[in-house]
Amino acid sequence: MNEFFTNYGLIILLVVLLVFMFWSSRRRMAKQKLEQEARARQTVPGAEVLLQGGLYGTIVSYDPENLDQPAVVEIAPGVDIKVHSQAILRIVEPTAPQQTEDDFLPEASARVEDSAVDAAAPVIDDKTDAAATTDVVDPDAEPGTKPQA
């Protein structure tokens, strides 16, 4: 048995490696094909896309059957450009709308009205007062040294 692996071990190892490489490449190609088909289904007029050059735009016209025909992408209102259909890098997924300060205005204005009565009272922050009393600058101290307590 030991003599068998001595004579044929390297050949068996190379065959196993070759089979693994073949299986891996087939799997990768199948995955790429599925991604390409999914991108083709999502590439429809009205979809927001990212182009190879880093530009964002909205597809106006696109022919998935004839990839040699240029796609028309609107990059600004009224500005349409023709690009190669393979210049479309990816479809931009719409994200959840972000909340802005304007979304909180009614709540914020109600809190301001409630606190308007207390506006005359001074606000005392214990942390700020403690820091102000300990950070006394000694005019005779050398620069770069810490103040002594």
MIDOSE-1310 file (N, C-alpha, C; in nm, 2 decimals, decimal comma, always signed):
residues 149
mnef	+0,08/-0,12/+0,00/+0,00/+0,00/+0,00/+0,09/+0,13/+0,00; +0,19/+0,13/+0,08/+0,28/+0,24/+0,09/+0,35/+0,26/-0,05; +0,38/+0,15/-0,11/+0,45/+0,16/-0,24/+0,35/+0,22/-0,35; +0,22/+0,20/-0,33/+0,12/+0,25/-0,43/+0,12/+0,40/-0,42
ftny	+0,12/+0,46/-0,30/+0,11/+0,61/-0,28/+0,25/+0,67/-0,32; +0,36/+0,60/-0,30/+0,49/+0,65/-0,34/+0,49/+0,66/-0,49; +0,44/+0,57/-0,57/+0,44/+0,57/-0,71/+0,33/+0,66/-0,77; +0,21/+0,66/-0,72/+0,10/+0,72/-0,78/+0,04/+0,84/-0,70
glii	+0,09/+0,87/-0,58/+0,03/+0,97/-0,49/+0,03/+1,11/-0,56; +0,14/+1,15/-0,62/+0,14/+1,28/-0,69/+0,04/+1,29/-0,80; +0,02/+1,18/-0,88/-0,07/+1,18/-0,99/-0,21/+1,19/-0,94; -0,24/+1,12/-0,83/-0,38/+1,12/-0,77/-0,41/+1,26/-0,71
llvv	-0,31/+1,32/-0,65/-0,32/+1,46/-0,60/-0,35/+1,56/-0,71; -0,28/+1,54/-0,82/-0,30/+1,63/-0,93/-0,44/+1,62/-0,99; -0,49/+1,49/-1,00/-0,62/+1,47/-1,06/-0,73/+1,52/-0,97; -0,71/+1,51/-0,84/-0,81/+1,56/-0,74/-0,81/+1,72/-0,75
llvf	-0,69/+1,78/-0,76/-0,68/+1,92/-0,77/-0,75/+1,97/-0,90; -0,72/+1,90/-1,01/-0,78/+1,93/-1,14/-0,94/+1,93/-1,14; -0,99/+1,82/-1,07/-1,13/+1,81/-1,06/-1,19/+1,92/-0,98; -1,12/+1,95/-0,87/-1,17/+2,06/-0,78/-1,17/+2,20/-0,86
mfws	-1,07/+2,22/-0,93/-1,06/+2,35/-1,01/-1,17/+2,35/-1,11; -1,20/+2,24/-1,18/-1,31/+2,24/-1,28/-1,44/+2,26/-1,21; -1,47/+2,20/-1,10/-1,59/+2,21/-1,03/-1,61/+2,36/-0,98; -1,50/+2,41/-0,93/-1,51/+2,55/-0,88/-1,54/+2,65/-0,99
srrr	-1,47/+2,64/-1,10/-1,50/+2,73/-1,21/-1,64/+2,72/-1,26; -1,69/+2,60/-1,27/-1,83/+2,58/-1,32/-1,93/+2,65/-1,22; -1,90/+2,63/-1,10/-1,99/+2,69/-0,99/-1,98/+2,84/-1,00; -1,86/+2,90/-1,02/-1,85/+3,04/-1,03/-1,92/+3,10/-1,15
makq	-1,91/+3,02/-1,27/-1,97/+3,07/-1,39/-2,13/+3,06/-1,38; -2,18/+2,96/-1,31/-2,32/+2,95/-1,29/-2,37/+3,07/-1,20; -2,29/+3,10/-1,10/-2,33/+3,21/-1,01/-2,33/+3,34/-1,09; -2,23/+3,37/-1,17/-2,22/+3,49/-1,25/-2,34/+3,50/-1,35
kleq	-2,38/+3,38/-1,40/-2,49/+3,38/-1,50/-2,62/+3,42/-1,43; -2,64/+3,37/-1,31/-2,76/+3,40/-1,23/-2,76/+3,55/-1,19; -2,65/+3,61/-1,15/-2,64/+3,75/-1,12/-2,67/+3,83/-1,25; -2,62/+3,79/-1,36/-2,64/+3,87/-1,49/-2,79/+3,86/-1,52
eara	-2,85/+3,75/-1,51/-2,99/+3,74/-1,54/-3,08/+3,82/-1,44; -3,04/+3,82/-1,32/-3,11/+3,91/-1,22/-3,09/+4,06/-1,25; -2,97/+4,10/-1,29/-2,95/+4,23/-1,33/-3,03/+4,27/-1,45; -3,04/+4,18/-1,55/-3,12/+4,20/-1,67/-3,27/+4,22/-1,64
rqtv	-3,32/+4,14/-1,55/-3,46/+4,16/-1,51/-3,49/+4,29/-1,44; -3,39/+4,34/-1,36/-3,41/+4,47/-1,29/-3,38/+4,59/-1,38; -3,31/+4,57/-1,49/-3,27/+4,68/-1,58/-3,39/+4,71/-1,67; -3,48/+4,80/-1,62/-3,60/+4,84/-1,69/-3,61/+4,99/-1,69
pgae	-3,68/+5,05/-1,78/-3,69/+5,19/-1,78/-3,75/+5,24/-1,65; -3,69/+5,34/-1,59/-3,73/+5,40/-1,46/-3,65/+5,35/-1,34; -3,56/+5,25/-1,37/-3,47/+5,20/-1,26/-3,35/+5,30/-1,24; -3,31/+5,32/-1,12/-3,19/+5,40/-1,09/-3,07/+5,31/-1,10
vllq	-2,97/+5,36/-1,17/-2,85/+5,28/-1,20/-2,72/+5,36/-1,16; -2,62/+5,28/-1,14/-2,48/+5,34/-1,13/-2,41/+5,29/-1,25; -2,35/+5,39/-1,32/-2,27/+5,36/-1,44/-2,12/+5,34/-1,41; -2,05/+5,28/-1,50/-1,91/+5,24/-1,48/-1,83/+5,37/-1,44
ggly	-1,86/+5,48/-1,49/-1,78/+5,60/-1,46/-1,82/+5,67/-1,33; -1,91/+5,61/-1,26/-1,95/+5,67/-1,13/-2,07/+5,76/-1,13; -2,13/+5,77/-1,25/-2,25/+5,85/-1,26/-2,37/+5,78/-1,22; -2,47/+5,84/-1,15/-2,60/+5,79/-1,12/-2,70/+5,84/-1,22
gtiv	-2,79/+5,76/-1,25/-2,89/+5,81/-1,35/-3,01/+5,71/-1,34; -3,11/+5,75/-1,43/-3,23/+5,67/-1,44/-3,24/+5,62/-1,58; -3,27/+5,49/-1,60/-3,28/+5,44/-1,74/-3,41/+5,49/-1,81; -3,39/+5,54/-1,93/-3,50/+5,59/-2,01/-3,53/+5,48/-2,11
sydp	-3,43/+5,42/-2,18/-3,46/+5,31/-2,27/-3,34/+5,21/-2,26; -3,38/+5,08/-2,27/-3,28/+4,97/-2,26/-3,34/+4,85/-2,33; -3,26/+4,79/-2,42/-3,30/+4,67/-2,49/-3,22/+4,55/-2,44; -3,28/+4,46/-2,35/-3,20/+4,35/-2,30/-3,17/+4,24/-2,41
enld	-3,24/+4,24/-2,52/-3,22/+4,14/-2,62/-3,10/+4,18/-2,71; -3,08/+4,31/-2,73/-2,97/+4,36/-2,82/-2,87/+4,44/-2,73; -2,77/+4,38/-2,68/-2,68/+4,45/-2,59/-2,59/+4,54/-2,66; -2,58/+4,53/-2,80/-2,50/+4,63/-2,87/-2,56/+4,76/-2,89
qpav	-2,70/+4,76/-2,87/-2,77/+4,89/-2,89/-2,75/+4,97/-2,76; -2,72/+5,10/-2,77/-2,69/+5,18/-2,65/-2,81/+5,20/-2,56; -2,79/+5,21/-2,43/-2,90/+5,24/-2,34/-2,90/+5,39/-2,32; -3,02/+5,45/-2,30/-3,03/+5,59/-2,28/-3,06/+5,61/-2,13
veia	-2,97/+5,69/-2,07/-2,98/+5,71/-1,92/-3,00/+5,86/-1,90; -3,09/+5,90/-1,81/-3,11/+6,04/-1,78/-3,03/+6,06/-1,65; -2,93/+6,15/-1,66/-2,84/+6,18/-1,54/-2,88/+6,30/-1,47; -2,97/+6,39/-1,53/-3,02/+6,51/-1,47/-3,15/+6,53/-1,54
pgvd	-3,24/+6,61/-1,48/-3,37/+6,64/-1,55/-3,34/+6,70/-1,69; -3,39/+6,63/-1,79/-3,37/+6,68/-1,93/-3,24/+6,65/-1,99; -3,15/+6,58/-1,92/-3,01/+6,55/-1,97/-3,01/+6,40/-1,99; -3,02/+6,35/-2,12/-3,01/+6,21/-2,15/-2,88/+6,18/-2,22
ikvh	-2,82/+6,07/-2,18/-2,70/+6,03/-2,25/-2,71/+5,89/-2,30; -2,64/+5,86/-2,40/-2,63/+5,72/-2,46/-2,51/+5,65/-2,40; -2,53/+5,54/-2,34/-2,41/+5,46/-2,29/-2,42/+5,32/-2,34; -2,31/+5,25/-2,35/-2,31/+5,11/-2,39/-2,39/+5,03/-2,28
sqai	-2,46/+4,94/-2,32/-2,55/+4,87/-2,22/-2,47/+4,80/-2,11; -2,34/+4,76/-2,14/-2,26/+4,70/-2,04/-2,19/+4,80/-1,95; -2,21/+4,93/-1,97/-2,16/+5,03/-1,88/-2,24/+5,05/-1,76; -2,36/+4,98/-1,76/-2,44/+4,99/-1,64/-2,38/+4,89/-1,54
lriv	-2,33/+4,95/-1,43/-2,25/+4,87/-1,33/-2,35/+4,79/-1,24; -2,45/+4,86/-1,19/-2,55/+4,79/-1,10/-2,67/+4,88/-1,09; -2,78/+4,81/-1,05/-2,90/+4,88/-1,02/-2,89/+4,93/-0,87; -2,93/+5,05/-0,85/-2,93/+5,11/-0,72/-3,05/+5,07/-0,65
epta	-3,04/+5,00/-0,54/-3,16/+4,96/-0,46/-3,21/+5,09/-0,38; -3,34/+5,11/-0,39/-3,39/+5,23/-0,31/-3,37/+5,20/-0,16; -3,32/+5,30/-0,09/-3,30/+5,29/+0,05/-3,42/+5,35/+0,13; -3,43/+5,32/+0,25/-3,54/+5,37/+0,34/-3,52/+5,52/+0,35
pqqt	-3,63/+5,60/+0,34/-3,61/+5,75/+0,34/-3,55/+5,79/+0,48; -3,45/+5,88/+0,47/-3,39/+5,92/+0,59/-3,48/+6,04/+0,65; -3,48/+6,04/+0,78/-3,56/+6,14/+0,85/-3,47/+6,27/+0,86; -3,53/+6,38/+0,83/-3,46/+6,51/+0,84/-3,52/+6,59/+0,96
eddf	-3,46/+6,71/+0,98/-3,50/+6,79/+1,09/-3,65/+6,84/+1,07; -3,69/+6,85/+0,94/-3,82/+6,90/+0,91/-3,92/+6,80/+0,96; -3,89/+6,67/+0,96/-3,98/+6,56/+1,01/-4,01/+6,58/+1,16; -3,92/+6,65/+1,23/-3,94/+6,66/+1,38/-3,99/+6,79/+1,42
lpea	-4,02/+6,88/+1,33/-4,06/+7,02/+1,36/-4,18/+7,03/+1,46; -4,29/+6,96/+1,43/-4,40/+6,98/+1,52/-4,36/+6,93/+1,67; -4,29/+6,83/+1,68/-4,25/+6,78/+1,82/-4,15/+6,88/+1,88; -4,06/+6,93/+1,80/-3,96/+7,02/+1,85/-4,02/+7,15/+1,89
sarv	-4,12/+7,20/+1,81/-4,18/+7,33/+1,85/-4,27/+7,32/+1,97; -4,33/+7,20/+1,99/-4,40/+7,18/+2,12/-4,31/+7,18/+2,24; -4,19/+7,12/+2,23/-4,10/+7,11/+2,34/-4,05/+7,25/+2,36; -4,03/+7,33/+2,26/-3,98/+7,47/+2,28/-4,08/+7,55/+2,35
edsa	-4,21/+7,54/+2,32/-4,31/+7,61/+2,39/-4,32/+7,57/+2,53; -4,30/+7,44/+2,57/-4,31/+7,40/+2,70/-4,19/+7,45/+2,78; -4,08/+7,46/+2,72/-3,96/+7,50/+2,79/-3,94/+7,66/+2,79; -4,03/+7,73/+2,72/-4,02/+7,88/+2,71/-4,04/+7,94/+2,85
vdaa	-4,12/+7,87/+2,93/-4,15/+7,93/+3,07/-4,02/+7,92/+3,15; -3,94/+7,81/+3,13/-3,82/+7,79/+3,21/-3,70/+7,86/+3,15; -3,71/+7,94/+3,04/-3,60/+8,00/+2,98/-3,53/+8,10/+3,06; -3,61/+8,17/+3,15/-3,55/+8,27/+3,24/-3,46/+8,21/+3,34
apvi	-3,48/+8,08/+3,38/-3,40/+8,02/+3,48/-3,27/+7,98/+3,43; -3,16/+8,01/+3,50/-3,02/+7,97/+3,44/-3,01/+7,81/+3,45; -2,94/+7,76/+3,35/-2,91/+7,62/+3,35/-2,78/+7,59/+3,41; -2,77/+7,51/+3,51/-2,65/+7,48/+3,57/-2,61/+7,33/+3,54
ddkt	-2,49/+7,32/+3,49/-2,44/+7,18/+3,46/-2,33/+7,15/+3,55; -2,35/+7,05/+3,64/-2,25/+7,02/+3,74/-2,11/+6,99/+3,68; -2,11/+6,92/+3,57/-1,98/+6,88/+3,50/-1,91/+7,00/+3,45; -1,98/+7,10/+3,40/-1,92/+7,22/+3,34/-1,86/+7,30/+3,46
daaa	-1,94/+7,31/+3,57/-1,89/+7,40/+3,68/-1,77/+7,33/+3,74; -1,77/+7,20/+3,76/-1,65/+7,13/+3,82/-1,53/+7,15/+3,73; -1,55/+7,14/+3,60/-1,43/+7,15/+3,51/-1,38/+7,30/+3,51; -1,47/+7,39/+3,53/-1,43/+7,53/+3,52/-1,35/+7,57/+3,65
ttdv	-1,38/+7,51/+3,76/-1,31/+7,54/+3,89/-1,18/+7,47/+3,89; -1,16/+7,36/+3,83/-1,03/+7,28/+3,84/-0,94/+7,33/+3,73; -0,98/+7,39/+3,63/-0,89/+7,43/+3,52/-0,84/+7,57/+3,53; -0,79/+7,60/+3,65/-0,74/+7,74/+3,67/-0,60/+7,74/+3,61
vdpd	-0,57/+7,84/+3,53/-0,44/+7,86/+3,47/-0,35/+7,94/+3,55; -0,23/+7,88/+3,58/-0,13/+7,95/+3,66/-0,04/+8,03/+3,56; -0,03/+8,16/+3,58/+0,05/+8,23/+3,48/+0,20/+8,21/+3,50; +0,24/+8,16/+3,61/+0,38/+8,14/+3,64/+0,43/+8,00/+3,59
aepg	+0,33/+7,91/+3,56/+0,36/+7,77/+3,52/+0,42/+7,77/+3,38; +0,51/+7,67/+3,36/+0,58/+7,65/+3,23/+0,48/+7,60/+3,13; +0,49/+7,63/+3,00/+0,40/+7,58/+2,90/+0,42/+7,43/+2,89; +0,31/+7,35/+2,87/+0,31/+7,21/+2,85/+0,30/+7,13/+2,98
tkpq	+0,30/+7,20/+3,10/+0,28/+7,12/+3,22/+0,14/+7,13/+3,27; +0,10/+7,03/+3,35/-0,03/+7,02/+3,40/-0,05/+7,11/+3,52; -0,17/+7,16/+3,54/-0,19/+7,25/+3,66/-0,19/+7,15/+3,78; -0,14/+7,20/+3,89/-0,14/+7,13/+4,02/-0,26/+7,16/+4,10
a	-0,32/+7,06/+4,16/-0,44/+7,08/+4,24/-0,41/+7,12/+4,38
